[in-house]
Amino acid sequence: GTGREEAKIMAIDLTISCRSNRYKRWLPYVVLMIVVWPVGVTLTVSIILLANRHKLNPSLEETRLSDATETAETFVEEKQEDPVQATVAETERDAALEESGMFAL
């Protein structure tokens, strides 16, 4: 060549030379963080979700039992108020229990 050395500089910051010692010292850290960041964030979120999975998605049996208990409590409250509504509530309760699989007519 002509004896001129081609300048290698960062396009985002023209004051940083890609051949400087400062750039070379940071390069291993930058490469490591490119790997660590996606793995670390994914792992952290996965651990948080795993720790709270029962709150986020209770098991089917827990849900059925909770629904059946709530329906039975509503039935008792309504039965004490009005005998006609109590019959309707009893029918609704039986239908809800049958649907949940906890009770079959």
C-alpha positions as CSV (number, residue, x, y, z in Angstrom):
1,G,0.0,0.0,0.0
2,T,0.5,3.6,0.3
3,G,1.9,3.5,3.8
4,R,-1.3,4.9,5.2
5,E,-3.1,2.9,7.9
6,E,-6.9,2.7,7.6
7,A,-8.7,4.1,10.6
8,K,-11.1,1.8,12.3
9,I,-13.6,3.8,14.5
10,M,-17.0,3.1,15.9
11,A,-19.8,4.6,13.8
12,I,-21.8,5.5,16.9
13,D,-18.9,7.4,18.6
14,L,-16.2,8.6,16.3
15,T,-13.8,9.3,19.2
16,I,-13.4,5.6,20.0
17,S,-10.8,3.7,17.9
18,C,-11.4,0.0,17.5
19,R,-7.7,-0.5,17.6
20,S,-7.1,1.2,21.0
21,N,-6.2,-0.7,24.1
22,R,-9.3,0.7,25.9
23,Y,-11.5,-0.9,23.2
24,K,-9.7,-4.2,23.4
25,R,-10.0,-4.3,27.2
26,W,-13.8,-3.9,27.0
27,L,-14.3,-6.3,24.2
28,P,-14.3,-9.6,26.3
29,Y,-16.8,-8.0,28.8
30,V,-19.1,-6.9,26.0
31,V,-19.1,-10.3,24.4
32,L,-19.7,-12.0,27.8
33,M,-22.7,-9.6,28.5
34,I,-24.2,-10.4,25.1
35,V,-24.5,-14.0,26.2
36,V,-25.2,-13.4,29.9
37,W,-28.0,-10.8,29.5
38,P,-30.5,-13.0,27.5
39,V,-29.7,-16.1,29.5
40,G,-29.8,-14.2,32.9
41,V,-33.1,-12.4,32.2
42,T,-34.8,-15.5,30.9
43,L,-33.5,-17.6,33.9
44,T,-34.6,-15.0,36.4
45,V,-38.1,-14.6,34.9
46,S,-38.4,-18.4,34.7
47,I,-37.5,-18.8,38.4
48,I,-40.0,-16.1,39.5
49,L,-42.8,-17.8,37.4
50,L,-41.9,-21.2,38.7
51,A,-42.0,-20.1,42.3
52,N,-45.5,-18.5,41.8
53,R,-47.0,-21.1,39.5
54,H,-49.6,-22.3,42.0
55,K,-50.9,-18.7,42.4
56,L,-50.9,-18.1,38.7
57,N,-52.6,-21.4,37.7
58,P,-54.2,-23.3,40.6
59,S,-54.9,-27.0,40.1
60,L,-58.2,-28.1,38.6
61,E,-59.2,-29.9,41.8
62,E,-58.6,-26.8,44.0
63,T,-60.7,-24.8,41.6
64,R,-63.5,-27.3,41.6
65,L,-63.5,-27.6,45.3
66,S,-63.5,-23.8,45.7
67,D,-66.4,-23.4,43.2
68,A,-68.4,-26.1,44.9
69,T,-67.8,-24.6,48.4
70,E,-68.8,-21.1,47.1
71,T,-71.9,-22.5,45.5
72,A,-72.9,-24.3,48.7
73,E,-72.4,-21.2,50.8
74,T,-74.5,-19.2,48.4
75,F,-77.2,-21.8,48.6
76,V,-77.4,-21.8,52.4
77,E,-77.6,-18.0,52.4
78,E,-80.4,-17.9,49.8
79,K,-82.3,-20.7,51.4
80,Q,-82.6,-18.7,54.6
81,E,-84.1,-15.7,52.7
82,D,-86.9,-17.0,50.5
83,P,-88.3,-20.6,50.1
84,V,-89.0,-20.1,46.4
85,Q,-85.6,-18.7,45.6
86,A,-84.1,-21.5,47.7
87,T,-85.6,-24.1,45.3
88,V,-84.1,-22.3,42.4
89,A,-80.8,-21.9,44.2
90,E,-80.8,-25.6,45.0
91,T,-81.3,-26.5,41.4
92,E,-78.5,-24.1,40.3
93,R,-76.2,-25.6,43.0
94,D,-76.9,-29.1,41.8
95,A,-76.2,-28.1,38.2
96,A,-72.9,-26.3,39.3
97,L,-71.8,-29.3,41.3
98,E,-72.7,-31.7,38.5
99,E,-70.8,-29.6,36.0
100,S,-67.7,-29.5,38.3
101,G,-67.7,-33.2,38.6
102,M,-68.1,-33.1,42.4
103,F,-71.7,-34.3,42.5
104,A,-73.8,-36.3,40.2
105,L,-77.6,-36.4,40.2
